[in-house]
Amino acid sequence: MKSVKIEGTKRTDLGKKATRQIRSNEGVPAVIYGGKETLHFSAPVMSFRTLVYTPEFQIAEILLDGKTYRTIMKDIQFDVVTDALNHIDFLELVEDQKVIANLPLKFSGQPQGVKDGGRLELKMKSLHVRTYPKHLAEHIEVDINDLQLHGNIRVQDVVAPNMEILNSPRIPIASVVTTRALRQADTDAAAAAAAPGAKAAAPAAAAAAKPAAKK
């Protein structure tokens, strides 16, 4: 499991003025909750970059006054005007307490439907799971080798040992759909198959019409 180490400073003054001062000094106010106590702290904005600006799931090891807290990021706030990082909430990992986390999906294999001319569409990038901290993983792997043309892999098809998946089970996470080229090929094939029958029907229709014309 990947982790990011962040060295912070505990906060005693939680007022608006102190918070503005932290941000003006290129710091970010943050909080750790879920453990024995709620801890308010701040750290330089640069120390959060590899944690915030990545799709990867990582553990945040936050060092405060010589003690390290193992946490996961739960909420991020950005400035609505400047898009600057404003505040982060962290949940402390307690071994005997389950946590809820968003784990990225990692798709492996080459779908059979793509080999047959279809196009792979990925519907979801992560899943919402509940599990104990020891079972947290960097990603959930999904094998898509057997995915057929017009087929779907749904949430209920995902194998995630020791995890409870909280997303609706019927939601598709990956599909193989028909491409324009494949649709055109099917149309051309259907037209070619119908052509001999059309040619055979024309003389029969003409022969049937001649007696009627004599009458």
C-alpha positions in Angstrom: 0.0 0.0 0.0 1.4 3.4 -1.0 1.6 6.1 1.6 2.4 9.8 1.7 4.2 11.3 4.7 3.0 14.7 5.8 4.6 16.7 8.7 2.2 19.1 10.2 1.8 21.5 13.1 -1.0 21.3 15.6 -3.3 24.2 15.8 -4.6 25.8 19.0 -6.2 28.9 17.5 -9.0 27.8 15.2 -10.4 31.3 14.5 -11.0 32.7 11.1 -8.0 35.1 11.4 -5.6 32.3 12.2 -7.0 30.2 9.4 -6.5 33.1 6.9 -2.9 33.6 8.2 -2.2 29.9 7.5 -3.4 30.1 3.9 -1.6 33.4 3.3 1.6 31.6 4.3 0.9 28.8 1.7 -0.3 26.4 4.3 -3.5 24.3 4.4 -5.6 23.8 7.5 -6.7 20.2 8.1 -8.3 18.0 10.7 -8.0 14.3 11.8 -11.0 12.6 13.2 -12.2 9.1 14.0 -9.7 8.2 16.6 -9.5 8.9 20.3 -9.4 12.7 19.7 -10.0 15.2 17.0 -6.8 16.9 15.9 -6.6 20.2 14.1 -3.3 20.9 12.3 -1.8 22.7 9.2 0.9 21.8 6.8 2.5 23.4 3.7 0.3 23.1 0.6 3.2 21.4 -1.3 3.2 18.4 1.1 -0.4 17.5 0.0 0.2 17.6 -3.7 1.1 13.9 -4.2 -2.0 12.9 -2.2 -4.6 15.2 -3.6 -3.7 15.5 -7.3 -3.6 11.8 -8.2 -6.3 9.1 -8.9 -4.4 6.6 -6.7 -5.6 5.5 -3.3 -2.9 6.2 -0.7 -2.5 6.2 3.1 -1.6 9.6 4.6 0.9 9.2 7.5 0.7 12.5 9.3 3.4 13.4 11.8 2.3 15.7 14.7 4.5 16.4 17.7 6.5 13.3 17.2 3.5 10.9 16.8 2.4 9.5 13.4 -1.3 9.0 12.6 -2.3 6.7 9.8 -5.2 8.2 7.9 -7.1 8.3 4.7 -8.4 11.5 3.0 -12.1 11.9 3.3 -13.0 15.4 2.1 -11.3 18.2 0.2 -12.3 21.8 -0.1 -11.1 24.2 -2.8 -11.5 27.9 -3.2 -14.4 28.6 -5.5 -12.6 31.5 -7.2 -8.9 30.5 -7.3 -9.3 26.7 -7.0 -6.6 26.7 -4.3 -6.6 23.9 -1.7 -8.5 25.3 1.2 -9.1 22.5 3.7 -8.7 18.7 4.1 -10.5 16.2 6.4 -8.6 13.0 7.3 -10.1 9.8 8.9 -7.7 8.1 11.4 -7.4 4.3 10.7 -8.3 2.3 13.8 -7.6 -1.4 13.2 -10.8 -2.8 14.8 -13.1 -0.2 13.1 -14.3 -0.5 9.6 -13.9 2.4 7.2 -15.6 3.5 4.0 -13.3 4.4 1.1 -13.3 4.9 -2.6 -10.9 2.4 -4.2 -9.9 2.8 -7.9 -10.7 0.0 -10.4 -7.9 -1.6 -12.4 -9.0 -3.4 -15.5 -6.9 -6.2 -16.8 -7.0 -8.2 -20.0 -8.2 -7.8 -23.6 -12.0 -8.2 -24.0 -13.1 -10.8 -26.5 -15.7 -8.3 -27.7 -13.0 -5.9 -28.6 -11.2 -8.6 -30.6 -14.4 -9.2 -32.4 -14.5 -5.5 -33.5 -16.3 -3.8 -30.6 -15.2 -0.8 -28.5 -14.6 -1.0 -24.7 -16.4 1.6 -22.6 -15.4 2.1 -19.0 -18.4 3.3 -17.0 -16.8 3.7 -13.5 -13.4 4.5 -12.2 -13.8 3.5 -8.5 -16.0 1.6 -6.1 -17.3 2.6 -2.7 -16.3 -0.1 -0.2 -16.5 -0.8 3.6 -13.7 -2.8 5.1 -11.2 -3.0 7.9 -8.0 -0.9 7.5 -5.8 -4.0 7.1 -7.8 -5.0 3.9 -7.5 -1.6 2.2 -5.8 -1.9 -1.2 -4.4 0.4 -3.8 -7.0 -0.8 -6.3 -9.6 -3.5 -7.1 -8.6 -5.6 -10.1 -11.3 -6.5 -12.6 -10.6 -9.2 -15.3 -12.3 -8.2 -18.5 -10.9 -10.9 -20.8 -14.3 -12.7 -21.2 -16.3 -9.5 -21.8 -18.3 -10.2 -25.0 -19.6 -7.8 -27.7 -22.8 -6.1 -26.3 -21.9 -7.5 -22.9 -21.5 -5.8 -19.5 -19.5 -6.3 -16.3 -21.6 -5.0 -13.4 -20.8 -4.1 -9.8 -22.2 -7.5 -8.7 -19.6 -9.3 -10.8 -16.6 -7.7 -9.0 -14.6 -10.0 -6.7 -13.3 -8.0 -3.7 -12.3 -10.3 -0.8 -12.9 -8.9 2.7 -14.7 -5.9 1.3 -18.4 -4.9 1.3 -19.1 -3.0 -2.0 -21.7 -0.3 -1.3 -22.5 0.6 -4.9 -25.8 -0.6 -6.5 -25.0 -4.2 -7.7 -26.7 -3.8 -11.2 -24.7 -0.7 -12.3 -22.4 -1.6 -15.2 -18.7 -0.7 -14.8 -17.5 -1.8 -18.2 -19.2 -2.6 -21.6 -18.2 -3.6 -25.1 -20.4 -1.7 -27.6 -20.7 -1.9 -31.4 -18.6 0.5 -33.4 -19.8 2.3 -36.5 -17.5 0.2 -38.7 -19.0 -3.0 -37.3 -22.5 -1.7 -37.8 -21.7 -0.9 -41.4 -20.2 -4.3 -41.9 -23.4 -5.9 -40.6 -25.5 -3.8 -42.8 -23.4 -4.7 -45.9 -23.6 -8.4 -45.0 -27.3 -8.2 -44.6 -27.7 -6.5 -48.0 -25.5 -9.0 -49.7 -27.4 -11.9 -48.2 -30.7 -10.4 -49.4 -29.6 -9.6 -52.9 -29.8 -13.1 -54.5 -33.4 -13.5 -53.2 -34.4 -10.2 -54.7 -33.0 -11.1 -58.1 -34.8 -14.4 -58.1 -38.1 -12.8 -57.2 -38.0 -10.3 -60.1 -38.4 -12.8 -63.0 -41.2 -14.6 -61.1 -43.1 -11.4 -60.6 -42.7 -10.6 -64.3 -43.9 -14.0 -65.4 -47.0 -13.7 -63.2 -47.8 -10.3 -64.7 -47.8 -11.4 -68.4 -51.0 -13.5 -68.3 -52.8 -10.7 -66.6 -51.8 -8.4 -69.4 -53.3 -10.7 -72.1 -56.7 -10.8 -70.5 
